[in-house]
Amino acid sequence: MHLVIGAGEFLGDQVSKALASEVPLIELSADVDEETLADAMSGVEVVHICTQTWAPGRRLRYRKRPPPRLVRIVEAARRAGVKRLVHLSTADVYGSNHFTRINEKTPLKPGHAYERLKLFEEAWLLDAAGDIEVVVLRPAHVFGRGEDWLLPRLVLGLSRGRVWLPAGAAKAQTFIAASDVGRACLAAADRGRPGRSYLLAGFDSTWRDLLEVACRALDIPCRISSLPYDLAYLRALGEEIITPAGASVWPGVYAVDVIAKPHFYDDSVSRRGLTWSPSVGSFEQEMPAMVDWLSGVIDSGAAAAVQGA
């Protein structure tokens, strides 16, 4: 029996969908009460931790404290005698300032608070889990239906006119479809080595390519103009300065670096170790599953604008 924690969230729903046809599955929100969490853990062998512990779209401060959600999950898993935890982290723990392709041997150099928090979270989990086996997955930039940070904002902006993005969003980097992350979770549950971290990569492209594919599917103009990186960074830094800690910030310096800097990953070692490979090799392949969701994003944004007028 497998348990996915993060139902109702982007990755939680995508992982559940990928696992449902392969293994007996329970889905659970991360915010359930202690009794429900304990009951769900009973008899479960593998727990997939897919809930969002830190929001990349918020102004974060780095502190060496594990997120309360993760603490609750680990404590419940230990009491229930769970065998294995599969934890979804991010490849951004390697940092945003590598300009060559990253692999499992690349030094970890997180700079942004989000990157540092995710790396601390990994280390804490490996230590706190005790006798429970822990396998950590580090996916590249994940895209797919329900993503709630970058793509909806950018598509909504394009539906209203021109969008200015650092370096024109044309820097190539590595993406992975959320559905492939779900398949990797199943592979990690079966074949991942305890205590290991695995990179997950799909294909190389650009944010501009993703937006152009989305705009064609939505039949809206794709007006993207290039903003110099330094100017975009300073503007984002100004937004962060006036934004309280924990509040939503856009674009934020982390978002600027995600869009404007190259993030290349080589996951060949992880693919061999997990006997896994991605099935989605382009944005066009996944867009039919995303277009009605993105249409809803535009419609909701238009309705909100009318209400606020």
ZABA-866090 format. One record per residue (C-alpha): residue in one letter; x, y, z. Coordinates in steps of 0.25 Angstrom, whole numbers, padded with zeros to 4 digits, always signed. Layout:
// residues N
AXYZ...
***
This chain:
// residues 309
M+0000+0000+0000H+0005+0014-0004L+0001+0027+0002V+0002+0040-0005I+0002+0053+0004G-0001+0065-0004A-0015+0062-0009G-0021+0075-0015E-0007+0081-0018F+0000+0081-0032L+0010+0070-0030G+0002+0062-0020D-0009+0061-0031Q+0000+0057-0042V+0008+0047-0034S-0006+0040-0030K-0010+0040-0044A+0003+0033-0048L+0002+0023-0037A-0013+0020-0037S-0012+0010-0048E+0000+0002-0043V-0001+0001-0028P-0012+0001-0017L-0013+0016-0013I-0018+0025-0002E-0018+0040-0004L-0017+0050+0007S-0016+0065+0009A-0004+0070+0017D-0013+0078+0027V-0022+0066+0032D-0023+0064+0047E-0014+0055+0055E-0024+0044+0056T-0027+0043+0041L-0012+0044+0038A-0009+0032+0048D-0021+0024+0042A-0016+0026+0028M-0002+0022+0031S-0006+0009+0037G-0002-0003+0028V+0005+0006+0018E+0019+0002+0013V+0022+0014+0005V+0019+0029+0007H+0021+0039-0004I+0023+0053+0002C+0018+0062-0009T+0013+0074-0001Q+0018+0088-0003T+0026+0090+0009W+0032+0104+0005A+0025+0113-0006P+0035+0118-0016G+0026+0130-0019R+0027+0135-0005R+0038+0144+0002L+0045+0133+0010R+0056+0134+0021Y+0066+0123+0023R+0065+0117+0037K+0069+0104+0041R+0055+0099+0045P+0048+0087+0038P+0035+0091+0033P+0024+0086+0042R+0017+0078+0032L+0029+0070+0030V+0031+0068+0045R+0017+0063+0046I+0018+0053+0034V+0031+0047+0040E+0026+0045+0054A+0013+0038+0049A+0021+0029+0039R+0031+0025+0051R+0019+0022+0060A+0012+0014+0049G+0025+0006+0045V+0025+0011+0030K+0036+0004+0023R+0040+0015+0013L+0038+0030+0010V+0040+0036-0004H+0042+0051-0003L+0040+0061-0014S+0051+0072-0013T+0056+0080-0025A+0069+0080-0033D+0070+0095-0030V+0077+0090-0017Y+0090+0091-0026G+0088+0106-0027S+0085+0115-0039N+0100+0119-0042H+0105+0107-0049F+0107+0109-0064T+0110+0095-0068R+0102+0083-0068I+0099+0078-0054N+0100+0063-0050E+0100+0056-0037K+0114+0059-0034T+0113+0074-0035P+0115+0082-0022L+0103+0087-0015K+0103+0102-0015P+0089+0107-0012G+0088+0122-0011H+0073+0127-0010A+0066+0124+0002Y+0057+0114-0004E+0068+0106-0009R+0075+0106+0004L+0062+0102+0011K+0060+0091+0002L+0074+0085+0004F+0073+0087+0019E+0060+0080+0019E+0066+0068+0012A+0077+0067+0022W+0067+0068+0034L+0059+0057+0028L+0070+0047+0026D+0074+0049+0040A+0060+0049+0047A+0054+0037+0039G+0062+0028+0048D+0060+0013+0043I+0051+0018+0032E+0057+0017+0018V+0058+0030+0011V+0059+0033-0004V+0060+0047-0009L+0056+0052-0023R+0061+0065-0029P+0053+0068-0041A+0057+0079-0051H+0047+0090-0054V+0034+0083-0053F+0022+0087-0062G+0008+0082-0064R-0006+0083-0061G-0009+0090-0048E+0005+0097-0046D+0002+0109-0038W+0014+0118-0038L+0021+0122-0051L+0013+0118-0063P-0001+0123-0059R+0004+0137-0056L+0012+0137-0069V+0000+0132-0078L-0009+0142-0071G+0000+0153-0073L+0001+0150-0088S-0014+0149-0089R-0015+0163-0085G-0003+0168-0094R+0012+0169-0094V+0021+0162-0084W+0035+0167-0081L+0044+0155-0076P+0058+0155-0073A+0067+0151-0085G+0054+0149-0092A+0052+0136-0085A+0061+0130-0096K+0071+0123-0087A+0071+0108-0089Q+0069+0099-0077T+0064+0085-0073F+0049+0083-0071I+0041+0070-0067A+0026+0067-0068A+0019+0065-0055S+0014+0052-0060D+0028+0047-0061V+0031+0051-0047G+0020+0042-0043R+0026+0031-0050A+0039+0033-0044C+0033+0033-0030L+0028+0019-0033A+0042+0015-0038A+0048+0021-0025A+0038+0013-0016D+0043+0000-0023R+0057+0002-0027G+0063+0014-0020R+0074+0012-0010P+0072+0017+0004G+0079+0030+0007R+0081+0033-0008S+0077+0046-0015Y+0073+0045-0030L+0073+0055-0041L+0061+0055-0050A+0062+0062-0064G+0053+0061-0076F+0057+0070-0088D+0064+0083-0091S+0056+0095-0095T+0053+0110-0091W+0042+0117-0083R+0039+0125-0096D+0037+0112-0104L+0027+0107-0093L+0019+0120-0094E+0019+0120-0109V+0013+0106-0109A+0003+0110-0098C-0001+0123-0106R-0003+0115-0119A-0012+0105-0112L-0020+0116-0105D-0020+0124-0118I-0015+0137-0112P-0003+0146-0116C+0011+0143-0110R+0017+0156-0108I+0030+0155-0100S+0040+0166-0099S+0054+0164-0093L+0058+0171-0081P+0073+0172-0077Y+0076+0162-0066D+0082+0173-0056L+0069+0182-0058A+0060+0170-0055Y+0068+0166-0043L+0068+0180-0037R+0053+0182-0040A+0050+0168-0033L+0060+0172-0021G+0052+0185-0019E+0039+0177-0019E+0045+0168-0008I+0049+0179+0000I+0035+0185+0002T+0029+0171+0003P+0027+0165+0017A+0033+0152+0020G+0024+0140+0017A+0016+0149+0007S+0014+0146-0008V+0024+0153-0016W+0025+0155-0031P+0034+0154-0038G+0044+0152-0027V+0059+0150-0029Y+0058+0135-0029A+0047+0135-0040V+0057+0144-0048D+0068+0134-0047V+0059+0122-0050I+0055+0129-0063A+0068+0136-0067K+0079+0126-0063P+0082+0113-0070H+0079+0101-0061F+0084+0088-0069Y+0083+0074-0062D+0089+0061-0066D+0082+0050-0059S+0088+0038-0066V+0093+0032-0053S+0079+0033-0047R+0072+0027-0059R+0081+0015-0058G+0079+0014-0043L+0064+0015-0043T+0063+0008-0057W+0054+0020-0061S+0053+0029-0072P+0043+0041-0076S+0032+0038-0085V+0029+0053-0089G+0040+0059-0098S+0033+0073-0102F+0023+0083-0097E+0014+0080-0109Q+0013+0066-0105E+0007+0070-0091M-0001+0083-0095P-0014+0076-0099A-0015+0072-0084M-0012+0086-0080V-0020+0095-0089D-0034+0095-0082W-0027+0097-0069L-0020+0109-0075S-0032+0114-0081G-0038+0114-0067V-0027+0122-0062I-0029+0133-0072D-0044+0133-0070S-0042+0134-0055G-0033+0145-0057A-0042+0153-0065A-0054+0151-0055A-0045+0156-0044A-0041+0168-0052V-0056+0171-0055Q-0059+0170-0040G-0048+0179-0036A-0051+0190-0046
***
